[in-house]
Amino acid sequence: MRLLRAERPPERPEDAAIWWATRRQIDPARFAEDADFLVWLEDEENARAWHEIDWRVEGIGAFATMPEVRAMRQAALAKAQQARRPTRGRWFLGAAIAASLVLAFTGIVSRVGSSVAPTDIAEVENVRRYATAVGERRDVMLPDGSRVALNTASLVEVDYGAPARREVRLLQGQAMFHVAHNENRPFIVRAGNRQITALGTAFDVRLDTNGQVKVLLVEGRVRVDPVARAGLARILPNLARTDLSPGQQLVAPAAGEAAVSSGDVERDTAWNRGILIFRDDSVSDAVREVNRYSTVQLVVDDPRVGALKVSGVFPTADRKDFLAAIEALYPVESKPESAGTVRLLWRAGAERN
């Protein structure tokens, strides 16, 4: 906890790398614009420590799926909910989660051997970071003419340092890619446990907090490979490789087999137009999606409320239309709470079936 309260990173490069990595997870938008990090990274020892941490955890998505990390985050959230005063509660929530992340990063560093080499220092200059805050959407034009649209609370690192490839790492959130064609320099996106390769195409990649990766192909063709191959796929990579056609989506959980199915392009890319589309979704599922775009979280405790169905088109920037629709269609009322949440309750006196 003392490490997190410090306004400046520790002197020791390894400790400072953990400090910066934790800040990246807690507030990616602020981290992406932090000039102090770039100054710190100019030092060779600092850069080595940073890239060793970043390489080992293979991005925040893979890191967050580790069972011990999930357990620590859940414990931190439980403790935060016990805070009584709203202002202190908000600080306590951030500090508790941050403390769990520092412990997790420290555990990773102590567990992983020194066989993994850090990225060459020369590549540091070629890496650019782009991020969005909660509820924000951002369009980025890359040097080759490719375009990246970032959804809410997302973070990417763009590395064009290698002459034979273009690489983007989606560390959290969701991004839509429109790739400029260059058959001599493949465009590669790493997200969680998957690597997506394209020459010229448009596709959407989403990395959920549970480590699940979803790839939706809008046009063109992409190849999806696991980051770490297992079994015979180590010898025959094609066994684990998946080629998608337009309209198809691949869903790969953090653990288990990936599955390919027909996607809903209009719905799953609607965020890029500032809207959410629900088609007979449960209120519980819809609330989870709405919550991605706001710091004020909707809460559903009653399973009867959660099981209700909702359809419609709603703006990502304002949850009021969503709440108005639910309250108009069903005997449900929303109750604002002091802890920055709004609870959906079965309306008092309404008959439950």
Phi, psi and omega in degrees: 000322179300323180298320184286328181287342180296137179278345179235152179294154178297164181290318183293124185305320182296318179291321180295323178298319177296318180300313180291320180297324178292318177299323179298320181288321185285317185219078185298325181294315179294321180298319183297334183254010184277105181293334180297327179295318180295322177296315179299323184288343180294335177288133185299317180293322177297316181297320178295316180296319180296312184288334174292316176298312184297320180293317186294319182276352180051046177088158182296327182300311180292322180300317186290344182273351181296133185304320182292328179288317177300319181296318181293321180293319179296321178295320179295319178296318179299318179293321181296325182290345180277348180293139186269314183279133183303314184293315179293324180298321180294317178295319183296321179300310180297317182292320181293315178296318180299319179298320179295324179293319178299316179298320181293314178301317180299320179296321179297315181299320183284336183276322188276135181288180184266016182284341180275122182276141177290160178297145178304141183298330182297336182282346182303320183293340184266356183262127176238143182247138176228139183215162174230149174277174177298128180086356182263149172233143186217137175254134182233129174262123181272164186302332183269003182096353174291153181237143177232126173253125181259133177274186182304142174047052183242156181214126176231153171240128182251124182233106178253023185288328182280133183290338186259003181201157172243128186233136175232134177249115174273107185271335172193153176092219189213144181213145175251129185246131170243107192263129174287133185291132174200094187293341180271355182218084183304149177259120187238131176243125175256129179214118180057236183263017182231151176234126183248128181243131180220153174260307176207111190189177175229128181205158183245135179234131179233130178244108181281163182293341177272007177091354179290137179247133177235125180242122179242122180267124180269313177206158181087216181208139177228157176243131181244126179235151170290146178295318178243115180277151180232158176060221182294339181296341176293329180265322181240086185304332182297338180295331182254004185269143179230125174260126181260147173253159181307133181093349179269153176227147175244129177243120182240110176292166180300326177225132181119181185277146175280152180230141179248136180209175175286134181261170176248089187298315181301315183288313188283347175250008182297332180302331181287349175252008177080022181225161172242138179244124176244136181230092181057040177275152174291153178300323179301314180293319180296320180297319178301322180287316179300322182296340180295338189253010183214146174280341173270117189263136173278140183235132176238112179260324184282120181297335178292320176293316181298330183276349178298154184254145180223139174226148178149178179242127185226145178289142178289336187279349185211119181279354186298320179297320179297313180296320180298320179294316180296316182289332179282325184276329189228161176284063183235142176231151179258137183234106177296143180237160187290340185273021179077030179231158174234120184263133176266120185238151171292129186300133181302132179088349180283141181284135177260133178274000000 
